[in-house]
Amino acid sequence: MFSHECSESKENRVDFSTFPEAVVQGFLEFIYTDKTEILPEYTVELLRIADMYQVDGLKTDAGIEISKALTVENAIQAFCLAYRYSAEDLKSKVKDFMKR
């Protein structure tokens, strides 16, 4: 996770201050248990933190939760999130949803 040259690696410290406490708690729970409860209000932030720290399992789980809530009104936003955070599973689900 921190093997390349990044501030966390250089400073030997991780700064989660840009994330809500519930997101950090969910992230750490996933790191230790490989599962976490994904509350709808934190799904996008969990996707973001998972992408930032390359935790693909959490990224997939967050993408699944986003895809469960797809509507005509939010499909484009979900696709943009999938593209922004390289969430290929979510991108595929949104494309399938748009084809219907």
Backbone as a chain_set.jsonl record, in Angstrom:
{"seq": "MFSHECSESKENRVDFSTFPEAVVQGFLEFIYTDKTEILPEYTVELLRIADMYQVDGLKTDAGIEISKALTVENAIQAFCLAYRYSAEDLKSKVKDFMKR", "coords": {"N": [[0.822, -1.201, 0.0], [1.957, 1.264, 0.775], [4.384, 1.329, -0.598], [5.55, 2.829, -2.587], [6.963, 6.078, -3.472], [5.467, 8.229, -1.536], [3.751, 10.692, 0.463], [2.883, 9.486, 2.837], [4.589, 7.314, 3.068], [7.081, 8.557, 3.249], [6.819, 10.173, 5.559], [6.05, 8.358, 7.412], [3.459, 8.17, 8.377], [-0.092, 8.406, 8.291], [-2.477, 10.553, 6.981], [-5.704, 11.118, 7.563], [-7.404, 13.253, 7.566], [-9.008, 14.468, 5.637], [-11.231, 12.983, 5.347], [-14.464, 11.946, 6.543], [-14.991, 10.824, 9.931], [-16.478, 8.434, 10.164], [-16.038, 7.249, 7.7], [-13.286, 6.728, 7.716], [-13.265, 4.95, 9.832], [-14.795, 2.846, 8.719], [-13.109, 2.187, 6.587], [-10.754, 1.299, 7.919], [-11.861, -0.843, 9.309], [-12.482, -2.504, 7.156], [-9.892, -3.028, 6.202], [-8.881, -4.596, 8.279], [-10.773, -6.679, 8.579], [-11.804, -7.393, 6.146], [-14.344, -6.702, 5.455], [-17.086, -4.408, 5.727], [-19.669, -2.257, 6.94], [-21.494, -0.478, 4.646], [-22.677, 2.566, 4.59], [-25.199, 4.431, 2.956], [-24.778, 7.263, 2.816], [-22.041, 7.516, 2.936], [-20.879, 6.155, 0.871], [-19.663, 7.124, -1.525], [-17.438, 8.45, -0.494], [-16.113, 6.28, 0.661], [-15.482, 4.885, -1.646], [-13.693, 6.712, -2.732], [-11.586, 6.796, -0.771], [-10.797, 4.152, -0.876], [-9.83, 3.997, -3.471], [-7.733, 5.848, -3.306], [-5.952, 4.595, -1.548], [-5.569, 2.21, -2.761], [-7.207, -0.105, -2.282], [-8.662, -2.549, -3.462], [-10.774, -4.397, -2.982], [-12.533, -3.042, -1.248], [-13.123, -0.923, -2.897], [-14.525, -2.24, -4.919], [-16.732, -3.202, -3.414], [-17.918, -0.766, -2.6], [-18.578, 0.238, -5.101], [-20.492, -1.648, -5.87], [-22.53, -1.05, -4.068], [-23.174, 1.544, -4.922], [-24.087, 0.948, -7.494], [-26.403, -0.467, -6.916], [-28.14, 1.518, -6.279], [-28.694, 2.86, -8.592], [-30.299, 5.148, -10.764], [-32.244, 6.742, -13.328], [-31.798, 9.413, -12.985], [-29.329, 9.578, -11.619], [-27.385, 8.161, -12.993], [-25.429, 9.171, -14.803], [-23.807, 10.662, -13.076], [-22.879, 8.561, -11.46], [-21.425, 7.133, -13.373], [-19.415, 8.992, -13.916], [-18.126, 9.008, -11.419], [-17.194, 6.36, -11.393], [-15.404, 6.451, -13.524], [-13.613, 8.439, -12.632], [-12.498, 7.269, -10.329], [-11.462, 4.929, -11.255], [-13.083, 2.613, -11.2], [-13.82, -0.116, -12.456], [-15.746, -2.222, -12.42], [-18.033, -0.889, -11.524], [-18.297, 0.981, -13.571], [-18.929, -0.691, -15.716], [-21.398, -1.739, -14.827], [-22.944, 0.586, -14.786], [-22.942, 1.253, -17.505], [-24.366, -0.95, -18.533], [-26.802, -0.461, -17.249], [-27.54, 1.931, -18.488], [-28.035, 1.061, -21.064], [-30.465, -0.155, -20.97]], "CA": [[0.0, 0.0, 0.0], [2.803, 2.447, 0.87], [5.716, 0.945, -1.044], [6.11, 3.813, -3.507], [7.288, 7.37, -2.875], [4.317, 9.076, -1.241], [3.96, 11.387, 1.735], [2.693, 8.53, 3.926], [5.798, 6.509, 3.143], [8.178, 9.424, 3.683], [6.585, 10.683, 6.908], [5.694, 7.235, 8.273], [2.215, 8.589, 9.015], [-1.203, 8.524, 7.362], [-3.362, 11.656, 7.349], [-7.074, 10.876, 7.108], [-8.197, 14.418, 7.953], [-9.933, 14.902, 4.58], [-12.356, 12.051, 5.326], [-15.263, 11.879, 7.771], [-14.566, 9.773, 10.866], [-17.177, 7.178, 9.849], [-15.387, 6.68, 6.516], [-12.008, 6.184, 8.178], [-13.602, 3.777, 10.632], [-15.176, 1.8, 7.774], [-11.903, 1.816, 5.845], [-9.906, 0.493, 8.791], [-12.572, -2.1, 9.551], [-12.291, -3.327, 5.962], [-8.486, -3.445, 6.172], [-8.647, -5.654, 9.275], [-11.734, -7.789, 8.55], [-12.203, -7.62, 4.764], [-15.76, -6.353, 5.287], [-17.535, -3.241, 6.469], [-21.014, -1.79, 6.603], [-21.377, 0.708, 3.789], [-23.862, 3.403, 4.705], [-25.384, 5.177, 1.699], [-24.233, 8.625, 2.834], [-20.581, 7.47, 2.889], [-20.45, 5.26, -0.197], [-18.736, 7.798, -2.442], [-16.191, 8.691, 0.238], [-15.428, 4.984, 0.774], [-14.908, 4.64, -2.97], [-12.549, 7.623, -2.873], [-10.477, 6.37, 0.09], [-10.346, 2.861, -1.402], [-9.009, 4.289, -4.644], [-6.532, 6.553, -2.868], [-5.026, 3.664, -0.902], [-5.524, 1.01, -3.605], [-7.856, -1.231, -1.615], [-9.59, -2.919, -4.526], [-11.973, -5.058, -2.451], [-13.441, -2.0, -0.759], [-13.568, -0.176, -4.083], [-15.562, -3.073, -5.546], [-17.921, -3.196, -2.554], [-18.545, 0.555, -2.696], [-19.171, 0.293, -6.441], [-21.711, -2.471, -5.85], [-23.564, -0.272, -3.366], [-23.586, 2.637, -5.812], [-24.851, 0.379, -8.609], [-27.724, -0.862, -6.396], [-28.974, 2.718, -6.166], [-28.738, 3.562, -9.882], [-31.562, 5.633, -11.32], [-32.049, 7.559, -14.526], [-31.309, 10.719, -12.542], [-27.958, 9.593, -11.091], [-26.512, 7.265, -13.758], [-24.273, 9.91, -15.339], [-22.946, 10.952, -11.924], [-22.24, 7.291, -11.082], [-20.422, 6.831, -14.399], [-18.29, 9.912, -13.679], [-17.405, 8.487, -10.254], [-16.505, 5.141, -11.821], [-14.284, 6.875, -14.357], [-12.676, 9.199, -11.798], [-11.825, 6.401, -9.366], [-11.069, 3.694, -11.95], [-13.91, 1.519, -10.687], [-14.236, -0.765, -13.701], [-17.0, -2.959, -12.206], [-19.111, 0.103, -11.481], [-18.425, 1.537, -14.922], [-19.641, -1.702, -16.499], [-22.792, -1.793, -14.366], [-23.632, 1.807, -15.228], [-23.141, 1.122, -18.948], [-25.474, -1.898, -18.701], [-28.021, 0.222, -16.827], [-27.891, 2.928, -19.504], [-28.488, 0.381, -22.274], [-31.868, -0.59, -20.801]], "C": [[0.862, 1.26, 0.0], [4.229, 2.164, 0.408], [6.338, 1.958, -2.001], [6.339, 5.144, -2.786], [6.04, 8.225, -2.722], [4.535, 9.698, 0.127], [3.814, 10.436, 2.92], [3.954, 7.701, 4.157], [6.965, 7.325, 3.693], [8.033, 9.838, 5.145], [6.256, 9.584, 7.912], [4.42, 7.529, 9.073], [1.145, 8.735, 7.938], [-2.136, 9.619, 7.859], [-4.736, 11.424, 6.727], [-7.975, 12.093, 7.32], [-9.184, 14.888, 6.885], [-11.172, 14.001, 4.492], [-13.143, 12.125, 6.63], [-14.822, 10.689, 8.633], [-15.204, 8.429, 10.539], [-16.544, 6.478, 8.641], [-14.059, 6.04, 6.904], [-12.251, 4.915, 8.988], [-13.974, 2.595, 9.73], [-13.984, 1.281, 6.985], [-11.011, 0.898, 6.687], [-10.557, -0.855, 9.122], [-12.389, -3.038, 8.362], [-10.856, -3.855, 5.885], [-8.27, -4.647, 7.097], [-9.553, -6.868, 9.123], [-12.172, -8.182, 7.145], [-13.709, -7.44, 4.549], [-16.048, -5.115, 6.116], [-18.96, -2.926, 6.064], [-20.843, -0.51, 5.797], [-22.696, 1.468, 3.854], [-23.983, 4.272, 3.457], [-24.735, 6.567, 1.689], [-22.706, 8.662, 2.749], [-20.03, 6.632, 1.735], [-19.417, 5.909, -1.119], [-17.395, 8.054, -1.756], [-15.409, 7.391, 0.451], [-14.795, 4.594, -0.558], [-13.639, 5.471, -3.149], [-11.352, 7.158, -2.033], [-9.919, 5.027, -0.394], [-9.457, 3.064, -2.626], [-7.68, 4.922, -4.23], [-5.486, 5.592, -2.299], [-5.007, 2.288, -1.575], [-6.039, -0.242, -2.892], [-9.001, -1.679, -2.522], [-10.865, -3.591, -4.024], [-12.992, -4.057, -1.953], [-13.971, -1.171, -1.922], [-14.691, -0.934, -4.793], [-16.848, -3.042, -4.735], [-18.659, -1.858, -2.614], [-19.219, 0.719, -4.058], [-20.456, -0.505, -6.531], [-22.839, -1.707, -5.177], [-24.068, 0.883, -4.224], [-24.457, 2.087, -6.931], [-26.246, -0.072, -8.168], [-28.69, 0.322, -6.36], [-29.085, 3.49, -7.476], [-30.162, 3.93, -10.28], [-31.234, 6.406, -12.595], [-31.414, 8.897, -14.136], [-29.84, 10.701, -12.113], [-26.965, 8.744, -11.893], [-25.272, 7.981, -14.298], [-23.294, 10.246, -14.218], [-22.194, 9.691, -11.49], [-21.157, 6.919, -12.098], [-19.193, 7.721, -14.222], [-17.458, 9.466, -12.478], [-16.585, 7.261, -10.636], [-15.261, 5.491, -12.642], [-13.202, 7.54, -13.508], [-11.845, 8.303, -10.884], [-11.459, 5.036, -9.953], [-11.791, 2.464, -11.407], [-14.554, 0.81, -11.88], [-15.549, -1.542, -13.56], [-18.192, -2.006, -12.216], [-19.351, 0.689, -12.871], [-19.236, 0.582, -15.809], [-21.125, -1.783, -16.118], [-23.58, -0.579, -14.813], [-23.895, 1.739, -16.726], [-24.316, 0.184, -19.231], [-26.799, -1.239, -18.335], [-28.476, 1.212, -17.893], [-28.416, 2.312, -20.787], [-29.96, -0.016, -22.178], [-32.849, 0.453, -21.216]], "O": [[0.543, 2.224, -0.695], [5.18, 2.707, 0.969], [7.552, 1.938, -2.202], [5.951, 5.307, -1.629], [5.606, 8.873, -3.675], [5.418, 9.269, 0.87], [4.542, 10.562, 3.904], [4.333, 7.424, 5.296], [7.744, 6.832, 4.509], [9.016, 9.853, 5.887], [6.188, 9.835, 9.115], [4.307, 7.197, 10.253], [1.437, 9.138, 6.812], [-2.541, 9.616, 9.021], [-4.904, 11.525, 5.512], [-9.197, 11.965, 7.258], [-10.11, 15.637, 7.198], [-12.053, 14.23, 3.664], [-12.566, 12.34, 7.696], [-14.342, 9.68, 8.117], [-14.544, 7.394, 10.627], [-16.521, 5.249, 8.577], [-13.748, 4.932, 6.467], [-11.53, 3.928, 8.844], [-13.517, 1.474, 9.954], [-13.864, 0.08, 6.744], [-10.569, -0.151, 6.217], [-9.877, -1.878, 9.204], [-12.165, -4.235, 8.543], [-10.644, -5.017, 5.537], [-7.566, -5.594, 6.745], [-9.162, -7.975, 9.492], [-12.842, -9.2, 6.97], [-14.275, -7.958, 3.586], [-15.343, -4.814, 7.08], [-19.402, -3.287, 4.974], [-20.143, 0.415, 6.208], [-23.694, 1.068, 3.255], [-22.983, 4.789, 2.958], [-24.204, 6.995, 0.664], [-22.13, 9.724, 2.514], [-18.818, 6.43, 1.647], [-18.405, 5.29, -1.449], [-16.34, 7.892, -2.369], [-14.178, 7.399, 0.425], [-13.698, 4.036, -0.589], [-12.634, 4.98, -3.662], [-10.226, 7.128, -2.53], [-8.712, 4.794, -0.327], [-8.449, 2.376, -2.789], [-6.626, 4.562, -4.754], [-4.289, 5.753, -2.535], [-4.489, 1.322, -1.014], [-5.395, -1.291, -2.898], [-10.144, -1.249, -2.372], [-11.935, -3.371, -4.591], [-14.188, -4.206, -2.207], [-15.134, -0.767, -1.925], [-15.682, -0.339, -5.215], [-17.933, -2.876, -5.293], [-19.888, -1.828, -2.672], [-20.312, 1.279, -4.148], [-21.405, -0.087, -7.194], [-23.972, -1.713, -5.657], [-25.267, 1.163, -4.246], [-25.466, 2.699, -7.282], [-27.176, -0.058, -8.973], [-29.908, 0.143, -6.406], [-29.52, 4.641, -7.482], [-31.093, 3.136, -10.149], [-30.07, 6.681, -12.886], [-30.593, 9.441, -14.874], [-29.164, 11.722, -12.233], [-25.806, 8.627, -11.495], [-24.174, 7.428, -14.247], [-22.082, 10.126, -14.396], [-21.003, 9.753, -11.187], [-20.088, 6.442, -11.717], [-18.062, 7.257, -14.362], [-16.23, 9.536, -12.51], [-15.423, 7.138, -10.25], [-14.201, 4.891, -12.466], [-12.017, 7.238, -13.652], [-10.652, 8.534, -10.684], [-11.179, 4.095, -9.21], [-11.185, 1.416, -11.184], [-15.688, 1.106, -12.257], [-16.375, -1.526, -14.472], [-19.222, -2.281, -12.833], [-20.497, 0.867, -13.284], [-20.118, 1.009, -16.555], [-21.993, -1.883, -16.985], [-24.75, -0.693, -15.179], [-24.971, 2.132, -17.175], [-25.163, 0.486, -20.071], [-27.802, -1.43, -19.022], [-29.67, 1.319, -18.17], [-29.161, 2.957, -21.526], [-30.623, -0.193, -23.2], [-34.057, 0.233, -21.131]]}, "num_chains": 1, "name": "protein.A"}
